[in-house]
Amino acid sequence: MSETLEKPAETAPPAGENSPGAPNAAPEKAHAAGENSPPPPAPRGLLDAVADDPPADGRPEWCPEQFWKDGQPQVEALAKSWADLRARLARGAGGAPPDSPDAYSLPRIEGLPEQIMPTPDDPVWSAVRQAAHKAGVTQAQLAAIAEPYLREAARLAQPDPEAQRAHEEAELARLGPQGRQLVREVGEWVNGLAARGLMTRAEVAALRGVSTADGVRALAKLRGMLGEQPVPLDALDEGDTAEQDARRMMREAIERGDEALGRKAERALREIMARRMG
């Protein structure tokens, strides 16, 4: 008797599995076989498919719609908009620029002489203000730029303290025993000229910059010529005392009946004559 092996009957898959009408069956099985593998990407929708299409009017991506006209980019308008944006960003960082170039000012630096600070009509300072305003520079930005330069200028303008003091003492000695009083009175008179509006701040600064006995004496004479209260001119230079100053002091002493002033005038005249004879 021969034995025959019978082939097991093939069983049909369940309805709907691996059938033409179930395209996702195989991927689902693959995903089930490897649970750690990522799921297949979803197909792109039609809305995304047309998003990359170029504009129908031919406008390039770099040109915003408001700057596209008649099939051409409006380059000048686009550039102006970019410049305005930069100006607004700058204003946001430090405020808005002044209304006019003349409104700019420089920071005040301690120890910086007035003579170094530019006047409003200085041509260089005027050009700087014009350029700053054109570029949209704010007051705070201009001050931040100018401050390091002004601080260095102030440092360089400071004389050697010992040499400066020696010079001052030498000039005060030339003005005589009452030299300090004379300098104080002349200084108060000069300040009064500014307070009364007779001189500008720059002009007063120039007068206060006088650094010699001759300069102080000239200011004292000028005060007398203008009809101001006379400054005592008994502070005379030891080397080149003016005879007219000594005689004027003598006249004042006689008019006021001031014996002390008369003795000083007499002594000054004797010294003048002695130097001439010697």
PyMOL commands that set and color helices and strands:
alter all, ss='L'
color gray80, all
select helices_A, chain A and resi 25-33+46-49+65-67+75-94+101-103+123-134+139-157+161-174+179-195+201-208+213-225+243-256+259-277
alter helices_A, ss='H'
color red, helices_A
select strands_A, chain A and resi 68-69+72-73
alter strands_A, ss='S'
color yellow, strands_A
deselect
rebuild
show_as cartoon
